[in-house]
Amino acid sequence: MSEIKLVDVTTPGDVVDSLGAVRAEIKHLQDQARFLEDILKNSGESVVDGQRYHAAISHTLRSIVDWKGIAARLNPSRQLVTAHTKQSESVAVRVTAHKKEA
């Protein structure tokens, strides 16, 4: 496992830049992981051993109930929907790269 590197984050702008860089690296690593997982999923193998890691590939069939579709079809009253609706506060941070000037 790699160690966490502390960076100079003295201003909010530094924090944004550091967070953006970390998220970009995570995205790149997730893309690599998905690519490698796809290779294993399509390999036809159920167990694969490497030098340092072991992988078990399982294929399952699952059923998913579309509860939103069922509810829409039943046309519930606004009062029923309100009675079964919960509210909670959410805080999110979205970081996007600046567009490069041409």
C-alpha positions in Angstrom: 0.0 0.0 0.0 1.4 3.4 -0.9 1.8 6.0 1.8 -0.1 9.2 2.0 1.9 12.2 1.0 1.2 15.4 2.9 1.2 18.4 0.6 1.5 22.1 1.2 -2.1 23.2 1.6 -1.9 26.6 3.0 -4.8 28.2 1.1 -8.2 26.9 0.0 -6.9 27.1 -3.6 -4.1 24.7 -2.6 -6.6 22.4 -1.1 -8.7 22.4 -4.2 -5.7 21.7 -6.4 -4.5 18.9 -4.2 -8.0 17.4 -4.0 -8.4 17.6 -7.8 -5.1 15.9 -8.4 -5.9 13.1 -6.0 -9.3 12.5 -7.5 -7.8 12.5 -11.0 -5.3 9.9 -9.9 -8.1 7.8 -8.3 -10.1 8.0 -11.6 -7.1 6.8 -13.6 -6.5 3.9 -11.2 -10.2 3.0 -11.2 -10.1 2.9 -15.0 -7.1 0.6 -15.0 -8.8 -1.7 -12.4 -12.0 -1.9 -14.5 -9.9 -2.8 -17.6 -8.0 -5.5 -15.8 -11.2 -6.8 -14.2 -12.8 -7.1 -17.6 -9.9 -9.2 -18.8 -10.4 -11.6 -15.9 -14.2 -11.6 -16.3 -13.8 -12.6 -20.0 -11.0 -15.1 -19.3 -13.3 -18.0 -18.6 -11.4 -18.8 -15.5 -12.9 -19.1 -12.0 -9.7 -18.9 -10.0 -6.5 -17.2 -11.0 -3.3 -17.0 -8.9 -0.6 -14.5 -9.4 2.7 -14.1 -7.6 1.2 -11.9 -4.9 -2.6 -12.0 -5.2 -5.4 -14.5 -5.7 -8.6 -13.8 -7.7 -11.9 -15.6 -7.6 -14.2 -14.8 -10.6 -17.8 -15.7 -10.0 -20.7 -15.4 -12.4 -24.1 -15.1 -10.8 -27.7 -14.4 -11.9 -29.6 -11.9 -9.8 -33.0 -10.4 -9.9 -33.6 -6.8 -9.2 -37.1 -5.4 -8.5 -37.9 -2.0 -10.0 -39.7 -0.6 -7.0 -39.8 2.9 -8.6 -41.5 1.5 -11.6 -44.0 -0.5 -9.5 -44.8 2.6 -7.4 -45.3 4.8 -10.5 -47.6 2.1 -11.9 -49.7 2.1 -8.7 -49.9 5.9 -8.9 -49.6 6.6 -5.1 -51.1 9.8 -3.6 -48.9 12.7 -2.7 -49.8 12.1 1.0 -48.6 8.5 0.8 -45.3 9.5 -0.9 -44.8 12.3 1.7 -45.5 9.9 4.6 -42.7 7.6 3.3 -40.2 10.3 2.4 -37.2 11.1 4.6 -35.1 14.2 4.3 -31.5 14.6 5.3 -28.9 17.2 4.8 -26.1 16.5 2.4 -22.9 18.3 1.8 -20.9 17.6 -1.4 -17.6 18.9 -2.9 -17.3 18.8 -6.7 -14.0 19.6 -8.2 -13.5 20.2 -11.9 -10.4 21.0 -13.9 -10.1 24.5 -15.3 -10.5 24.6 -19.1 -7.2 25.2 -20.8 -7.1 28.4 -22.8 -6.2 28.0 -26.4 
